Amino acid sequence: MTGTVQSDMEYCEDAIRHGSLSFHSASLLLPKSVRDPCLALYAFCRLADDEVDLKEDKSASVHDLVARLDQVYSGRPRNRPMDRAFARMVEEFDMPRALPEALIEGLVWDAMEKQYQTFDDLVAYAARVASAVGAMMCVIMRARDANVLARACDLGVAMQLTNIARDIGEDAREGRLYIPLDWLDAEGVDRQELMRNPAATPEMRRIARQLLAQADRLYHRSEAGIVCLPKRVRPAMFAARHIYAAIGSRVRANGFDSISQRARTSKSTKLGWLGVSAF
């Protein structure tokens, strides 16, 4: 294989810097021995998401991802920076294959444009695309206690709900719908009209508020797991928790309108939470 460990990690970090400023910011507080494998993990997850989300032939993309995972777990990763870095992480931490497989299953649901009848159904999706990543990070942090893993899963779901609340309008315009269908029915929202002509109506603002309320409940619950992590990684995880929650605060500041505008957190906000979390 070509490429060095350092060059592979530089490639992964560049992918994170452009793919998720929030994750990249929080990762700066991790010790290098934890940060590098976490970057490798996130870069592979980013690759998997883009492969399914951006490619026209979704079925071929999913089959290719499964093949890549087979190669990683057989010790023969593809000769590409993300694959090599991810394979090193899998070997070093004995990463259970069920976790990246759960992530891929969630991406398959995205490719199928699956919709969710209830909030519990939506949580099942979030558990695959987000909680699986949180559990893998716990493995990297050498934390396999059941309670810590459960709270990491709570944090993953909270982050995914925040993303969904922020992206209601953007998702609708791209033909995606993650809001529980029974919530739409309870508000009297016609889902077809929402997809055709998304608008920041009082009903949609209430739905955004409801999503963020559920996210906040899980953010608070996740803290019980963060305090049980090794001390050297706690600041980064508290930073990630607060930086993501700040996205929800911006949605609130916008009057829960996530259709005509997209909430963004400023660099100063991220730096502020990094500073607070470091102590």
Stockholm file with secondary structure:
# STOCKHOLM 1.0

chainA/1-279         MTGTVQSDMEYCEDAIRHGSLSFHSASLLLPKSVRDPCLALYAFCRLADDEVDLKEDKSASVHDLVARLDQVYSGRPRNRPMDRAFARMVEEFDMPRALPEALIEGLVWDAMEKQYQTFDDLVAYAARVASAVGAMMCVIMRARDANVLARACDLGVAMQLTNIARDIGEDAREGRLYIPLDWLDAEGVDRQELMRNPAATPEMRRIARQLLAQADRLYHRSEAGIVCLPKRVRPAMFAARHIYAAIGSRVRANGFDSISQRARTSKSTKLGWLGVSAF
#=GR chainA/1-279 SS CCSCHHHHHHHHHHHHHHHCHHHHHHHTTSCHHHHHHHHHHHHHHHHHHHHHHHCSCHHHHHHHHHHHHHHHHTTCCCSSHHHHHHHHHHHHHTCCTHHHHHHHHHHHHHHTTCCCSSHHHHHHHHIIIIIHHHHHHHHHTTCCCHHHHHHHHHHHHHHHHHHHHHTHHHHHHTTCCCSCHHHHHHHTCCHHHHHHSCCCCHHHHHHHHHHHHHHHHHHHHHHHHHTTSCGGGHHHHHHHHHHHHHHHHHHHHTTTCCSSSCCCCCHHHHHHHHHHHTC
#=GC SS_cons         CCSCHHHHHHHHHHHHHHHCHHHHHHHTTSCHHHHHHHHHHHHHHHHHHHHHHHCSCHHHHHHHHHHHHHHHHTTCCCSSHHHHHHHHHHHHHTCCTHHHHHHHHHHHHHHTTCCCSSHHHHHHHHIIIIIHHHHHHHHHTTCCCHHHHHHHHHHHHHHHHHHHHHTHHHHHHTTCCCSCHHHHHHHTCCHHHHHHSCCCCHHHHHHHHHHHHHHHHHHHHHHHHHTTSCGGGHHHHHHHHHHHHHHHHHHHHTTTCCSSSCCCCCHHHHHHHHHHHTC
//
